Amino acid sequence: MTGTATFIPHSAGRLDYREQGQFRLPDGRTLDAERRYIFEETESGFTVFFAETPPRLFHRIELERIGQTLAGNGTHVCRDDHYASRYEFHAEGSFVIVHAVSGRKAYAMETRYVRASI
């Protein structure tokens, strides 16, 4: 998928996250895609919620410093599937999120984020 992700202040310590883009299937077709979450700051990291009413917990991330990178892991169980996620925030401003899914589903998704040129 290629697209744009935005963080918009929601309330004290909360950000609304939205990503939109084009998802290319193996056969070459493209589909419009979108995901939404709510990020909430915690004392040692952040919590991610699905953007639902009311918001539902996805996972909690405790960050640790590894050199100049802040990194943390989280898990989420959804029926037969287990999501193991890793977040890495790099000093130059880019970050990476990896979701490895096992169970009924089996895939890994790595998303790389870089600040858009203005």
Backbone as JSON, one array per atom type, in Angstrom:
{
  "sequence": "MTGTATFIPHSAGRLDYREQGQFRLPDGRTLDAERRYIFEETESGFTVFFAETPPRLFHRIELERIGQTLAGNGTHVCRDDHYASRYEFHAEGSFVIVHAVSGRKAYAMETRYVRASI",
  "N": [[0.85, -1.18, 0.0], [0.5, 2.21, -0.76], [0.43, 5.42, 0.51], [-1.0, 7.99, 2.61], [-0.51, 8.97, 5.95], [-1.98, 10.43, 8.79], [-1.8, 12.27, 11.84], [-3.92, 13.67, 14.11], [-4.52, 16.04, 16.62], [-6.63, 15.08, 19.26], [-7.66, 15.13, 21.93], [-6.44, 16.04, 25.19], [-3.42, 14.43, 25.33], [-4.21, 12.54, 23.44], [-4.32, 11.28, 20.08], [-5.84, 11.27, 16.9], [-5.55, 8.87, 14.44], [-5.17, 8.34, 11.01], [-4.96, 6.51, 8.07], [-4.72, 6.49, 4.56], [-4.88, 5.16, 1.28], [-3.65, 3.48, -1.69], [-4.0, 0.12, -2.28], [-2.21, -2.45, -3.67], [-2.97, -5.38, -5.32], [-1.73, -8.78, -5.79], [-2.37, -9.48, -8.45], [-2.24, -7.11, -9.78], [-4.39, -5.36, -9.68], [-5.8, -2.44, -8.06], [-6.93, -1.23, -4.92], [-8.84, 1.04, -2.95], [-7.85, 1.91, 0.31], [-8.16, 2.14, 3.9], [-7.39, 2.93, 7.27], [-8.05, 3.41, 10.75], [-7.14, 4.64, 13.94], [-6.89, 5.36, 17.47], [-4.48, 6.99, 19.29], [-3.1, 7.04, 22.49], [-1.3, 8.78, 24.84], [0.85, 7.42, 27.34], [2.51, 7.07, 30.54], [4.92, 5.68, 30.04], [4.94, 5.15, 27.33], [2.56, 4.38, 24.92], [-0.95, 3.82, 24.22], [-2.94, 2.01, 21.96], [-6.0, 2.3, 20.36], [-8.81, 0.88, 18.65], [-10.59, 2.85, 16.36], [-13.47, 3.17, 17.26], [-16.86, 3.37, 18.51], [-17.82, 2.74, 21.66], [-14.22, 3.48, 21.92], [-12.08, 0.67, 21.35], [-9.67, -1.43, 22.88], [-6.6, -2.0, 21.26], [-3.74, -2.48, 21.61], [-1.17, -2.09, 24.18], [1.78, -0.19, 24.4], [4.95, -0.24, 25.64], [7.66, 1.79, 25.7], [11.18, 1.57, 25.01], [14.53, 2.78, 25.1], [16.83, 2.18, 22.57], [19.86, 2.64, 21.68], [19.67, 5.28, 19.49], [17.05, 4.91, 18.98], [13.59, 4.57, 19.77], [11.71, 1.92, 20.93], [9.12, -0.58, 21.05], [6.91, -3.28, 22.01], [3.78, -4.95, 21.38], [0.78, -6.88, 21.97], [-2.14, -8.53, 20.67], [-5.13, -10.3, 20.86], [-7.48, -11.73, 18.77], [-10.13, -13.49, 18.53], [-9.37, -16.36, 16.86], [-6.91, -15.47, 16.1], [-3.62, -14.13, 16.6], [-1.94, -11.18, 17.21], [1.22, -9.88, 16.97], [2.99, -7.09, 17.58], [5.36, -4.55, 16.64], [6.88, -1.47, 17.29], [9.0, 1.04, 16.06], [10.72, 3.95, 16.53], [12.65, 6.28, 14.96], [15.56, 8.42, 15.25], [15.83, 10.36, 13.2], [13.27, 10.91, 12.5], [11.66, 9.11, 11.08], [9.53, 6.17, 11.24], [8.69, 2.72, 12.0], [6.25, 0.18, 11.78], [5.48, -3.08, 12.6], [3.36, -5.77, 12.1], [2.86, -9.0, 12.99], [0.98, -11.74, 12.23], [-0.64, -14.57, 13.44], [-2.33, -17.77, 13.46], [-5.62, -18.37, 12.52], [-5.39, -16.58, 10.44], [-2.39, -15.79, 8.65], [0.23, -13.85, 8.33], [2.64, -11.22, 7.72], [2.99, -7.77, 8.2], [4.65, -4.93, 7.29], [5.08, -1.57, 7.86], [6.41, 1.4, 6.72], [7.11, 4.66, 7.68], [7.58, 7.96, 6.62], [8.22, 11.42, 6.87], [6.21, 13.59, 4.99], [7.21, 15.55, 2.19], [6.93, 19.0, 2.11]],
  "CA": [[0.0, 0.0, 0.0], [1.16, 3.51, -0.76], [-0.58, 6.39, 0.88], [-0.7, 9.05, 3.56], [-0.98, 8.79, 7.33], [-2.03, 11.69, 9.52], [-2.11, 12.3, 13.26], [-4.61, 14.92, 14.42], [-4.83, 16.12, 18.06], [-8.03, 14.73, 19.59], [-7.85, 15.72, 23.25], [-5.18, 15.99, 25.93], [-2.74, 13.14, 25.33], [-4.78, 11.63, 22.43], [-4.22, 11.64, 18.67], [-6.58, 10.47, 15.94], [-4.68, 8.41, 13.37], [-5.89, 7.89, 9.81], [-4.15, 6.28, 6.88], [-5.48, 6.27, 3.34], [-3.99, 4.92, 0.15], [-3.96, 2.49, -2.7], [-3.47, -1.21, -1.97], [-2.03, -3.18, -4.92], [-3.1, -6.83, -5.2], [-0.74, -9.5, -6.6], [-2.75, -9.53, -9.87], [-2.08, -5.78, -10.34], [-5.53, -4.48, -9.38], [-5.63, -1.6, -6.88], [-8.12, -0.96, -4.12], [-8.7, 2.09, -1.96], [-7.75, 1.33, 1.64], [-8.14, 3.11, 4.99], [-7.36, 2.43, 8.64], [-8.14, 4.47, 11.76], [-6.87, 4.27, 15.33], [-6.68, 6.45, 18.42], [-3.27, 6.8, 20.08], [-3.18, 7.77, 23.75], [-0.03, 8.83, 25.55], [0.95, 6.91, 28.7], [3.74, 7.49, 31.2], [6.12, 5.05, 29.47], [4.72, 4.78, 25.93], [1.25, 4.77, 24.42], [-1.97, 2.8, 24.04], [-3.61, 2.14, 20.67], [-7.39, 1.85, 20.36], [-9.54, 0.91, 17.4], [-11.43, 4.05, 16.33], [-14.86, 2.73, 17.31], [-17.61, 4.01, 19.59], [-16.66, 3.37, 22.29], [-12.94, 2.94, 21.47], [-11.75, -0.67, 21.85], [-8.23, -1.6, 23.01], [-5.81, -2.84, 20.34], [-2.64, -2.92, 22.48], [-0.39, -1.1, 24.94], [3.18, -0.23, 24.01], [5.92, 0.32, 26.57], [8.84, 2.12, 24.89], [12.51, 1.55, 25.6], [15.54, 3.38, 24.22], [17.87, 1.28, 22.06], [20.67, 3.59, 20.94], [18.88, 6.48, 19.21], [15.71, 4.45, 18.59], [12.61, 4.19, 20.79], [11.03, 0.73, 20.42], [8.24, -1.29, 21.97], [6.12, -4.38, 21.47], [2.44, -5.13, 21.91], [0.06, -8.05, 21.45], [-3.59, -8.45, 20.62], [-5.78, -11.55, 20.47], [-8.79, -11.52, 18.15], [-10.65, -14.83, 18.29], [-8.34, -17.37, 16.59], [-5.7, -14.83, 15.6], [-2.73, -13.46, 17.55], [-1.17, -10.12, 16.58], [2.43, -9.45, 17.67], [3.34, -5.84, 16.9], [6.56, -3.85, 17.07], [6.98, -0.09, 16.86], [10.35, 1.59, 16.18], [10.77, 5.37, 16.2], [14.06, 6.61, 14.71], [15.95, 9.79, 15.59], [15.66, 11.3, 12.09], [11.85, 11.21, 12.34], [10.89, 8.02, 10.47], [9.21, 5.06, 12.13], [8.28, 1.46, 11.38], [5.34, -0.66, 12.56], [5.38, -4.44, 12.06], [2.34, -6.64, 12.69], [2.98, -10.4, 12.58], [-0.29, -12.35, 12.59], [-0.65, -16.04, 13.36], [-3.62, -18.36, 13.83], [-6.42, -18.61, 11.31], [-4.67, -15.75, 9.47], [-0.94, -15.93, 8.78], [0.94, -12.9, 7.47], [3.37, -10.15, 8.39], [2.81, -6.5, 7.51], [5.61, -3.94, 7.74], [4.76, -0.26, 7.32], [7.45, 2.39, 6.94], [6.56, 6.01, 7.64], [8.52, 9.07, 6.5], [7.51, 12.71, 6.82], [5.96, 14.06, 3.63], [7.82, 16.81, 1.8], [5.91, 20.05, 1.96]],
  "C": [[0.88, 1.23, 0.0], [0.1, 4.54, -0.43], [-0.07, 7.41, 1.86], [-1.29, 8.71, 4.92], [-0.95, 10.14, 8.02], [-2.37, 11.44, 10.98], [-2.73, 13.67, 13.54], [-4.91, 14.95, 15.92], [-6.32, 15.94, 18.3], [-8.42, 15.41, 20.9], [-6.52, 15.58, 23.97], [-4.61, 14.57, 25.93], [-3.26, 12.14, 24.3], [-4.6, 12.19, 21.02], [-5.11, 10.71, 17.86], [-5.63, 10.14, 14.8], [-5.54, 7.93, 12.21], [-4.88, 7.67, 8.7], [-5.08, 5.95, 5.72], [-4.49, 6.01, 2.22], [-4.54, 3.91, -0.82], [-3.23, 1.2, -2.35], [-3.41, -1.99, -3.28], [-2.06, -4.68, -4.65], [-2.06, -7.51, -6.07], [-1.08, -9.55, -8.09], [-2.69, -8.15, -10.53], [-3.24, -4.83, -10.09], [-5.2, -3.64, -8.14], [-6.98, -1.34, -6.23], [-7.83, 0.24, -3.22], [-8.7, 1.44, -0.58], [-7.67, 2.44, 2.68], [-8.1, 2.36, 6.31], [-7.41, 3.61, 9.58], [-7.87, 3.87, 13.14], [-6.9, 5.53, 16.17], [-5.45, 6.08, 19.23], [-3.4, 7.65, 21.34], [-1.85, 7.65, 24.48], [-0.16, 8.21, 26.94], [2.29, 7.35, 29.28], [4.99, 6.92, 30.53], [5.94, 4.6, 28.02], [3.38, 5.29, 25.45], [0.34, 3.55, 24.32], [-2.64, 3.08, 22.71], [-5.01, 1.54, 20.8], [-7.91, 1.8, 18.93], [-10.46, 2.12, 17.46], [-12.89, 3.64, 16.17], [-15.56, 3.51, 18.42], [-18.26, 2.94, 20.43], [-15.36, 2.77, 21.76], [-12.64, 1.59, 22.14], [-10.24, -0.84, 21.83], [-7.66, -2.49, 21.91], [-4.61, -3.37, 21.12], [-1.97, -1.73, 23.18], [1.08, -1.3, 24.59], [4.02, 0.47, 25.07], [7.21, 0.55, 25.77], [10.12, 2.01, 25.69], [13.48, 2.13, 24.58], [16.58, 2.33, 23.88], [18.74, 2.15, 21.15], [19.86, 4.86, 20.75], [17.46, 6.14, 18.77], [14.87, 4.19, 19.83], [11.82, 3.02, 20.2], [10.17, 0.09, 21.49], [7.4, -2.31, 21.25], [4.74, -4.42, 22.13], [1.8, -6.36, 21.3], [-1.44, -7.79, 21.51], [-4.12, -9.8, 20.17], [-7.18, -11.22, 19.95], [-9.29, -12.89, 17.69], [-9.51, -15.81, 18.07], [-7.0, -16.78, 16.17], [-4.95, -14.09, 16.7], [-1.89, -12.45, 16.77], [0.0, -9.78, 17.49], [2.95, -8.24, 16.91], [4.6, -5.24, 17.5], [6.57, -2.46, 16.45], [8.42, 0.36, 17.06], [10.33, 3.02, 15.67], [12.23, 5.8, 16.12], [14.33, 8.1, 14.88], [15.7, 10.78, 14.46], [14.19, 11.58, 11.77], [11.03, 10.13, 11.67], [10.51, 7.01, 11.55], [8.67, 3.88, 11.35], [7.32, 0.75, 12.34], [5.26, -2.0, 11.85], [4.3, -5.18, 12.83], [2.55, -8.04, 12.12], [1.74, -11.12, 13.12], [-0.2, -13.85, 12.41], [-2.0, -16.55, 13.85], [-4.36, -18.73, 12.57], [-5.81, -17.81, 10.15], [-3.18, -15.99, 9.69], [-0.27, -14.97, 7.8], [1.73, -11.95, 8.35], [3.21, -8.89, 7.54], [3.8, -5.5, 8.12], [5.28, -2.62, 7.06], [5.86, 0.7, 7.72], [6.86, 3.78, 6.73], [7.71, 7.01, 7.54], [7.7, 10.34, 6.36], [7.4, 13.15, 5.37], [6.7, 15.37, 3.39], [6.72, 17.83, 1.58], [6.32, 21.01, 0.89]]
}
